[in-house]
Amino acid sequence: MLKITQEALGERAFVAGAFIEGLDGDPVMLYRQAVEEIQHHGGTPILFQCLALKRMSSVELIDLYRQVAADCDRLLAFELGAMFAPFGQIYSIEVFCELIVIPQLVGIKHSSLDRELEWQRLALRDQRRPDFKIYTWNDLAIDMVIYGSDYLLGLSTFAPKAFVLRDTLWEAGDTAFYHLNDLLQYLGFFAFRAPVSAYKHSAAQFLKLRGWIDSDAPHLNAPSRPERDIAILQNILERLDYILISHKQADYSSDRIQ
């Protein structure tokens, strides 16, 4: 169940996941109930996938999105590769074509880790509905924003200021963008290597090195990374700090620098 207090959120906009995995009942009704609760608190719902969706035909799947969207002003969809979670799935391009024309559906988070699949979606978006958002979660190809993907990389939470600098360099046409992007991509390849879902432990290890959290222990049921990863992450962090320090005049110094 979603637990939100208006006092905690104030007037801030937010997106919340409608997640029904493990609940009994008709998926359409369960999603509609979750969406109603999120909207009641002023949020934009994003439909997290579940095993029930994987058992549906394409026609049933599209119909579910249409029915749920009918209750919304704005709604986001979610494509999650099975390497992240067993209930995830990447839709066929035919299903995507039907989803993109649902008026209330304003964007989709795409987590296939596949450039070509994301490029296909971008081309269709540009042709049929340019205002539709495709939020990239391809941490193995963090330059997808160059090709028109919108921003939602998990890797950016490892080092927010480094991504700010990277994007600023790109906007300015500064070729230093490529050097920094390569280093961040190295971090992405390392953190999101198989088993992919262990990236959460890599994130915890990195954030502990940054002094942002006190413990890097993963959940007991989550896959873990070896202790030897920490030395590699430390090296990446030091190299990122060096780049950020060198651009200090642009006010992009590292969070770790006092």
C-alpha positions in Angstrom: 0.0 0.0 0.0 1.1 3.5 -0.8 1.9 5.6 2.3 2.0 9.3 1.6 1.5 12.4 3.8 0.8 15.7 2.2 2.8 17.4 4.9 5.9 15.5 3.8 5.5 16.3 0.1 4.2 19.9 0.3 3.6 21.2 -3.2 6.3 19.2 -4.9 5.4 17.1 -8.0 6.2 13.4 -7.8 5.9 10.1 -9.6 4.8 7.0 -7.7 4.7 3.4 -8.8 1.5 1.5 -9.0 2.7 -2.0 -8.1 0.3 -4.9 -7.7 2.6 -8.0 -7.8 1.4 -10.5 -5.2 -2.1 -9.1 -4.9 -5.1 -11.1 -5.7 -7.8 -9.8 -8.0 -8.4 -8.4 -11.5 -5.2 -6.6 -12.6 -7.2 -3.8 -14.2 -9.1 -3.1 -11.0 -5.9 -3.4 -8.9 -4.1 -1.0 -11.1 -7.0 1.4 -11.1 -7.2 1.4 -7.3 -3.4 2.1 -7.0 -3.6 4.8 -9.6 -6.5 6.5 -7.8 -4.6 6.6 -4.6 -1.5 8.1 -6.2 -3.6 10.8 -8.0 -5.5 11.5 -4.8 -2.2 12.7 -3.3 -1.3 14.7 -6.4 1.1 12.3 -7.9 1.7 11.0 -11.5 1.3 7.2 -11.5 3.8 4.9 -13.3 2.5 1.3 -13.9 5.1 -1.1 -12.6 4.9 -4.5 -14.4 3.9 -7.8 -12.8 3.6 -11.4 -13.7 -0.1 -11.1 -14.5 0.9 -8.8 -17.4 3.3 -11.4 -18.8 0.5 -13.9 -19.0 -1.6 -11.5 -21.1 -1.9 -11.5 -24.9 -0.9 -8.3 -26.7 -4.5 -7.3 -27.2 -5.3 -7.8 -23.4 -2.2 -5.9 -22.4 -3.0 -2.9 -24.6 -6.6 -2.9 -23.4 -5.4 -2.9 -19.8 -3.4 0.2 -20.4 -6.3 1.9 -22.1 -8.7 1.1 -19.3 -6.3 2.3 -16.6 -5.3 5.4 -18.6 -9.0 6.4 -18.8 -8.9 7.2 -15.1 -5.8 9.5 -15.4 -4.8 12.9 -16.5 -1.2 11.7 -16.9 0.2 8.2 -16.7 3.7 6.7 -17.3 4.4 3.1 -18.5 7.4 0.9 -17.7 9.4 -1.6 -19.7 11.7 -3.6 -17.5 14.1 -6.3 -18.7 13.8 -9.6 -17.0 17.5 -9.3 -16.0 16.3 -6.8 -13.4 13.3 -8.7 -12.1 11.4 -11.8 -13.1 8.1 -10.0 -13.6 9.7 -7.6 -16.1 9.2 -7.7 -19.9 10.1 -5.6 -23.0 7.1 -5.1 -25.2 7.0 -5.8 -28.9 7.4 -2.8 -31.1 3.7 -3.4 -32.2 2.6 -3.1 -28.6 4.7 0.0 -28.2 3.0 1.6 -31.3 -0.4 1.1 -29.7 0.7 2.4 -26.3 2.2 5.6 -27.7 -1.1 6.8 -29.1 -3.0 6.6 -25.7 -3.4 10.3 -25.0 -3.1 10.1 -21.2 0.1 8.0 -21.5 2.8 10.7 -21.6 6.0 8.6 -21.4 7.6 5.3 -20.8 10.7 4.2 -18.8 12.7 1.8 -21.0 15.0 -0.7 -19.3 16.1 -3.1 -22.0 19.9 -2.3 -21.9 19.7 -2.5 -25.7 20.5 0.5 -27.8 18.8 -0.8 -30.9 15.4 -1.4 -29.1 15.7 2.1 -27.7 16.6 3.7 -31.0 13.5 2.0 -32.6 11.3 3.6 -30.0 12.9 7.0 -30.4 12.4 6.9 -34.2 8.7 6.0 -33.8 8.3 8.6 -31.1 9.8 11.3 -33.3 7.5 10.3 -36.2 4.2 9.8 -34.4 4.3 11.8 -31.1 7.3 14.0 -30.5 6.1 15.1 -27.0 6.1 11.5 -25.7 8.9 10.9 -23.2 11.2 7.9 -23.4 13.2 7.7 -20.2 16.4 5.8 -20.6 17.6 3.3 -18.1 20.4 1.9 -20.2 23.3 2.1 -17.9 25.4 0.3 -20.4 24.9 3.1 -22.9 24.7 6.3 -20.9 25.0 8.5 -24.0 21.5 7.7 -25.2 20.5 11.2 -24.2 22.5 12.3 -27.3 20.1 10.4 -29.5 17.0 11.9 -27.9 16.2 9.7 -24.9 15.0 11.5 -21.9 16.7 11.3 -18.5 16.3 8.7 -15.9 19.6 6.9 -15.5 20.1 4.9 -12.3 23.8 5.5 -12.6 23.4 9.3 -12.3 22.5 8.8 -8.6 26.0 7.5 -8.1 27.6 10.8 -8.9 25.1 13.6 -9.7 27.6 16.4 -10.0 29.7 14.4 -12.5 26.6 14.0 -14.7 25.8 17.7 -14.4 29.3 18.5 -15.6 29.1 15.9 -18.4 25.8 17.3 -19.7 27.0 20.9 -19.4 30.1 20.0 -21.4 27.9 18.4 -24.1 25.6 21.4 -24.3 28.7 23.7 -24.6 30.2 21.5 -27.4 33.2 20.8 -25.2 35.1 17.6 -26.3 35.9 17.0 -22.6 32.4 15.6 -22.5 33.7 12.4 -24.1 36.5 11.8 -21.6 34.1 12.2 -18.7 31.4 10.2 -20.4 33.9 7.3 -20.9 34.8 7.3 -17.2 31.2 7.3 -16.2 30.4 4.6 -18.7 33.2 2.5 -17.2 31.4 2.9 -13.8 28.2 1.9 -15.5 29.7 -1.3 -17.1 31.2 -2.3 -13.8 28.2 -1.6 -11.6 25.7 -3.1 -14.0 27.6 -6.3 -15.0 25.9 -9.7 -14.6 24.1 -10.4 -12.4 22.6 -7.0 -13.3 20.3 -6.8 -10.2 23.4 -6.7 -8.0 23.9 -3.1 -9.2 22.1 -2.0 -6.0 25.0 -3.4 -3.9 27.5 -1.7 -6.2 25.6 1.6 -5.6 25.8 1.1 -1.9 29.5 0.4 -2.0 30.1 3.5 -4.1 27.9 5.8 -1.9 29.6 4.5 1.2 32.9 5.5 -0.3 31.5 8.9 -0.9 30.5 9.2 2.7 26.8 9.5 1.9 25.7 6.3 3.7 27.1 4.4 6.7 26.6 0.8 5.5 27.0 -0.9 2.1 25.4 -4.2 3.2 22.8 -5.4 0.7 19.4 -6.8 1.5 19.7 -10.4 2.7 17.7 -11.6 -0.3 19.5 -9.5 -2.8 22.6 -10.5 -4.9 25.8 -9.1 -3.7 29.2 -7.9 -5.1 32.6 -9.1 -3.9 34.6 -7.0 -1.4 37.3 -6.6 -4.0 35.0 -4.4 -6.0 35.6 -1.6 -3.5 39.2 -0.9 -4.7 38.0 -0.5 -8.3 35.2 1.8 -7.3 37.6 3.8 -5.2 39.9 4.3 -8.2 36.9 5.5 -10.3 35.8 7.9 -7.6 39.3 9.4 -7.3 39.4 9.9 -11.1 36.0 11.5 -11.1 37.1 13.8 -8.2 40.2 14.9 -10.2 38.0 15.9 -13.2 35.5 17.7 -11.0 38.3 19.6 -9.2 39.8 20.6 -12.6 36.4 22.2 -13.5 36.0 23.9 -10.1 36.1 27.3 -11.7 32.7 26.3 -13.3 31.4 25.4 -9.8 31.2 21.7 -10.4 33.5 20.5 -7.6 32.9 17.1 -6.0 30.5 16.6 -3.1 33.4 15.1 -1.2 35.5 18.3 -1.5 35.2 20.7 1.5 
